[in-house]
Amino acid sequence: MARVRIRYKKSMIGYNQRQRETIRTLGFSRLGSIIEREDSPSLRGMLHAVRHLVEVVEVVDEQSTGGRA
């Protein structure tokens, strides 16, 4: 399964409570922190809701490519 690396890049001050809760649900506690999660439709939906607050990068798994990039 694919993984995504998510960076919390913009403060949630001034945004509504639902977006604040989405950031907390993703697992962020501090601005600038980075987490990795398994990609799923529900995760993509949460990321879409806060796309202006986070940066998403897909992670290439070395095991699935057989060690080759």
Buried (B, 14 or more C-beta within 10 A) or exposed (E): EEBBEBBBEBEBEEBEEEBBBBBEEBEBEEBEEEBEBEBEEEBEEBBEBBEEBBEBEEEEEEEEEEEEE
